[in-house]
Amino acid sequence: MHNAQDSIKEGYEVTDMNTRVITFFLIGLFVLMFGAVGAIIIVMRGFEESRPALNQDPRSPLAEAGLQVPAKPHLQMDPVDDRKAIVKANADQVNSYGRLSEDPEMPRVHIPIEKAMERVAAGVAYRQAPAVAQESAPEQ
């Protein structure tokens, strides 16, 4: 047998491995692994018991309404004609007088675009504050 000093000089270790240390290490590793698995199982069972069962929830009233048929699709028959109608409706509004809202507090109207451009070029305000009648003191 060689001693430790000889093995260092030769560049390799000649001592035997300690099987007792390796055995205790492996046993400790398995205990730790099984302990972690046991803790995970306990936690998962706690989650399972704390939530309601999936088949215990009441059904939606929509599911009990009977046969439900979806609405028929809205088909666009002629996209070119539809586009022409939209452009014509917009052009009619831009080139005519009309009311946008019937609200008595703040009535909104539209005027032809040419008139609006003339008014803006002339410096006329396009939005004016509504005139409020002032109360006069009663004459004595």
Secondary structure, DSSP 8 states (H G I E B T S, - for coil): ---HHHHHHHTS--S---HHHHHHHHHHHHHHHHHHHHHHHHHHHHHHHHS--GGGS---TTTTS-----------S-HHHHHHHHHHHHHHHHTS-EEEE--SSS-EEE--HHHHHHHHHHT--SS-------------
